[in-house]
């Protein structure tokens, strides 16, 4: 087998007959800690350490289970997601109120590491965390891997297009402001761009300040790593991706700030 899972260690063999060979492993991982850690290894060397941060409603994952799918693609990409359950044999459906799932940011093995580099600062669609034409259930939380410090952090999303709101991150990403489409003149909808920079600056000047009085809410503010504060979704560098990133995000267990003029 190319993929081997022992306790919280997921090892992927990337040598000889396994090189660039697609494979999927469906397995169940038992959590032994309140906020467990998954070690992802390539040829027995740890390449990523992923912490499963917990929801306020389920703060201790000890003796719970992750029913997960671990996939290695033909292009050496790795995709891991799973559903958390108190049972080792059953797990809830996405329609159930206690549905709780995690999706780990896909990454490429060492023979295609240049692909990881190319994705730095890009959005959640390009990174393979959301997919056009498929709605990601709100019960799925995303585990991101910082491009700079390599630490994992968890975000929760909302479909801003369905909600008919525009979102703005604060300068440090600690807060996410949502504004209804009709609340401000010239507010860009999802999938559309601001008319021009002058109109955008005038619009942003009407927004409230973040509650910590640090910085401002701006359309192109990046979503930052909460540990090293470097841009993760770097809208300032990649302005062209902003209109199509129609999922707004908050750090885990944080609520959006709704504002209406």
C-alpha positions as CSV (number, residue, x, y, z in Angstrom):
1,X,0.0,0.0,0.0
2,X,1.2,3.5,-0.8
3,X,-0.7,5.1,2.0
4,X,-0.2,3.8,5.6
5,X,-2.1,5.2,8.6
6,X,-1.0,4.3,12.1
7,X,-2.8,6.2,14.9
8,X,-2.3,9.9,14.1
9,X,0.5,9.3,11.5
10,X,-0.3,9.3,7.8
11,X,2.7,8.1,5.8
12,X,2.8,8.3,2.0
13,X,5.3,6.3,0.1
14,X,6.7,8.2,-2.9
15,X,9.4,5.9,-4.2
16,X,9.9,3.2,-6.8
17,X,6.7,1.5,-7.9
18,X,4.6,4.0,-5.9
19,X,6.0,7.1,-7.5
20,X,3.1,9.1,-9.1
21,X,0.7,6.2,-8.5
22,X,-2.8,7.3,-7.6
23,X,-4.3,5.7,-4.5
24,X,-7.1,6.3,-2.0
25,X,-7.3,5.0,1.6
26,X,-10.6,5.2,3.5
27,X,-9.9,4.8,7.2
28,X,-11.0,5.7,10.7
29,X,-8.6,7.6,13.0
30,X,-9.3,7.6,16.7
31,X,-8.5,10.8,18.5
32,X,-6.6,10.5,21.8
33,X,-6.4,14.2,22.7
34,X,-8.9,17.1,23.1
35,X,-7.4,18.9,20.2
36,X,-5.6,16.2,18.3
37,X,-2.7,16.5,15.8
38,X,-2.3,14.6,12.6
39,X,1.3,14.1,11.3
40,X,1.5,13.7,7.5
41,X,4.7,12.1,6.4
42,X,6.4,11.5,3.0
43,X,8.7,8.5,3.1
44,X,8.7,8.5,6.9
45,X,9.6,12.1,7.2
46,X,7.1,14.6,8.6
47,X,6.1,17.2,6.0
48,X,3.1,18.7,7.7
49,X,1.6,18.8,11.2
50,X,-2.1,19.5,11.3
51,X,-4.0,20.4,14.4
52,X,-7.7,19.6,14.5
53,X,-9.0,22.7,16.3
54,X,-12.3,22.2,18.0
55,X,-15.7,23.9,17.9
56,X,-17.1,25.5,21.0
57,X,-20.0,23.0,20.8
58,X,-17.7,20.0,20.8
59,X,-14.5,21.2,22.6
60,X,-13.0,17.8,23.5
61,X,-12.4,15.3,20.7
62,X,-10.8,12.6,23.0
63,X,-12.2,9.2,22.0
64,X,-14.0,10.5,19.0
65,X,-13.2,9.4,15.4
66,X,-12.3,10.9,12.1
67,X,-13.8,8.9,9.2
68,X,-11.5,10.1,6.5
69,X,-10.5,9.8,2.9
70,X,-6.8,10.1,2.0
71,X,-6.2,10.5,-1.7
72,X,-3.0,10.7,-3.7
73,X,-3.7,11.9,-7.2
74,X,-1.7,11.1,-10.4
75,X,-0.2,14.6,-10.3
76,X,1.2,13.9,-6.8
77,X,-1.4,16.0,-5.1
78,X,-2.7,14.9,-1.7
79,X,-6.3,15.5,-0.5
80,X,-7.5,14.6,3.0
81,X,-11.0,15.2,4.4
82,X,-13.1,13.5,6.9
83,X,-16.2,13.5,9.2
84,X,-16.0,13.6,12.9
85,X,-18.1,11.1,14.9
86,X,-18.5,9.7,18.4
87,X,-18.9,6.3,16.7
88,X,-16.2,4.2,15.1
89,X,-18.6,2.7,12.7
90,X,-21.1,5.4,11.8
91,X,-21.0,9.1,11.0
92,X,-23.6,11.9,10.4
93,X,-24.9,13.1,7.1
94,X,-24.2,16.7,6.0
95,X,-27.9,17.4,6.6
96,X,-27.7,16.4,10.3
97,X,-27.5,19.1,12.9
98,X,-24.4,17.6,14.5
99,X,-22.6,17.2,11.2
100,X,-18.9,18.2,11.7
101,X,-16.3,17.7,9.0
102,X,-12.8,18.9,8.2
103,X,-11.1,19.5,4.9
104,X,-7.3,19.8,5.0
105,X,-5.7,22.0,2.4
106,X,-4.5,19.9,-0.5
107,X,-0.7,19.9,-1.1
108,X,1.8,18.3,-3.5
109,X,4.5,15.8,-2.7
110,X,8.2,16.7,-3.0
111,X,8.5,15.8,-6.6
112,X,6.0,18.5,-7.5
113,X,6.8,21.0,-4.7
114,X,6.9,23.8,-7.3
115,X,3.1,23.5,-7.5
116,X,2.9,24.4,-3.8
117,X,5.0,27.5,-4.4
118,X,2.7,28.5,-7.3
119,X,-0.3,28.5,-5.0
120,X,1.1,30.9,-2.4
121,X,-1.3,33.7,-1.7
122,X,-4.0,32.3,-4.0
123,X,-7.7,31.7,-3.1
124,X,-9.5,28.8,-1.7
125,X,-10.8,27.6,-5.1
126,X,-7.3,27.4,-6.6
127,X,-6.0,25.7,-3.5
128,X,-8.7,23.0,-3.9
129,X,-10.7,23.8,-0.7
130,X,-13.8,24.8,-2.6
131,X,-15.1,23.8,-6.0
132,X,-17.1,25.9,-8.5
133,X,-20.6,24.4,-9.1
134,X,-20.6,22.6,-5.8
135,X,-21.7,24.2,-2.5
136,X,-19.5,23.3,0.5
137,X,-21.8,22.6,3.5
138,X,-21.4,25.0,6.3
139,X,-20.5,22.1,8.6
140,X,-17.2,21.6,6.8
141,X,-14.4,23.6,8.3
142,X,-11.2,24.2,6.4
143,X,-7.8,23.6,7.7
144,X,-5.3,25.9,6.0
145,X,-1.5,25.7,6.0
146,X,0.3,29.0,6.1
147,X,2.6,29.6,3.2
148,X,5.1,31.4,5.4
149,X,5.2,29.7,8.8
150,X,3.7,26.3,7.8
151,X,1.4,26.2,10.8
152,X,-2.1,25.0,10.3
153,X,-5.1,27.1,11.2
154,X,-8.9,26.6,10.9
155,X,-11.5,28.8,9.2
156,X,-15.2,28.5,8.8
157,X,-17.0,29.8,5.7
158,X,-20.3,31.3,4.6
159,X,-21.6,31.6,1.0
160,X,-21.7,35.4,0.6
161,X,-23.5,35.1,-2.8
162,X,-26.4,33.2,-1.4
163,X,-26.6,35.5,1.6
164,X,-26.5,38.6,-0.8
165,X,-23.8,40.3,1.2
166,X,-20.3,41.5,0.5
167,X,-17.6,40.8,3.1
168,X,-14.6,42.8,4.2
169,X,-11.7,41.5,6.4
170,X,-10.2,43.8,9.0
171,X,-6.5,44.8,8.5
172,X,-5.4,41.9,10.8
173,X,-8.2,39.5,9.7
174,X,-9.4,39.2,13.3
175,X,-12.9,40.4,12.2
176,X,-15.0,39.8,9.1
177,X,-17.6,42.5,8.3
178,X,-20.6,41.7,6.1
179,X,-22.7,44.3,4.4
180,X,-26.0,43.7,2.5
181,X,-25.9,44.5,-1.2
182,X,-28.5,47.3,-0.9
183,X,-26.8,49.0,2.1
184,X,-24.2,51.1,0.2
185,X,-24.3,52.6,-3.2
186,X,-21.8,51.0,-5.7
187,X,-21.2,48.0,-3.4
188,X,-19.8,45.2,-5.7
189,X,-21.8,42.0,-5.6
190,X,-20.1,38.6,-5.6
191,X,-18.7,37.7,-9.0
192,X,-18.4,41.4,-9.9
193,X,-15.6,43.9,-9.5
194,X,-15.6,47.4,-8.1
195,X,-16.2,50.1,-10.7
196,X,-12.8,51.8,-10.0
197,X,-10.5,52.6,-7.2
198,X,-11.9,56.0,-6.5
199,X,-15.4,54.6,-6.0
200,X,-14.1,51.8,-3.9
201,X,-12.2,54.1,-1.6
202,X,-15.3,56.3,-1.1
203,X,-17.3,53.1,-0.3
204,X,-14.7,51.9,2.2
205,X,-14.7,55.3,4.0
206,X,-18.3,54.7,5.0
207,X,-17.5,51.4,6.7
208,X,-17.2,51.2,10.5
209,X,-13.8,50.6,12.2
210,X,-12.9,47.2,13.6
211,X,-13.9,46.8,17.2
212,X,-10.2,46.7,18.3
213,X,-9.6,50.1,16.5
214,X,-6.7,48.5,14.6
215,X,-6.7,49.3,10.9
216,X,-9.7,49.3,8.6
217,X,-12.1,47.0,6.8
218,X,-11.1,47.0,3.1
219,X,-12.3,45.0,0.1
220,X,-8.7,43.9,-0.8
221,X,-7.6,43.2,2.7
222,X,-6.0,39.7,2.8
223,X,-7.1,36.8,5.0
224,X,-4.0,36.4,7.2
225,X,-2.4,33.6,9.1
226,X,-3.4,34.1,12.8
227,X,0.0,33.2,14.0
228,X,2.6,35.1,11.8
229,X,0.0,37.5,10.3
230,X,1.4,37.0,6.7
231,X,-1.2,37.1,3.9
232,X,-2.8,33.7,3.2
233,X,-5.4,34.7,0.6
234,X,-3.5,37.7,-0.7
235,X,-6.1,39.9,-2.4
236,X,-3.7,42.8,-2.4
237,X,-1.3,40.9,-4.6
238,X,-3.9,38.9,-6.6
239,X,-6.7,41.4,-7.0
240,X,-8.1,39.5,-10.0
241,X,-9.2,36.5,-7.8
242,X,-11.3,38.6,-5.3
243,X,-14.6,38.8,-7.2
244,X,-14.8,35.0,-7.6
245,X,-13.9,34.2,-3.9
246,X,-17.6,34.2,-3.0
247,X,-17.1,32.4,0.3
248,X,-16.4,34.7,3.2
249,X,-14.4,33.3,6.1
250,X,-13.9,33.7,9.8
251,X,-11.4,32.1,12.1
252,X,-12.9,29.1,13.9
253,X,-15.6,29.9,16.5
254,X,-15.8,33.5,15.5
255,X,-19.0,35.3,14.3
256,X,-19.2,37.7,11.4
257,X,-20.0,41.4,12.2
258,X,-23.2,42.5,10.3
259,X,-23.5,46.1,9.5
260,X,-26.3,48.1,7.8
261,X,-26.4,51.8,7.2
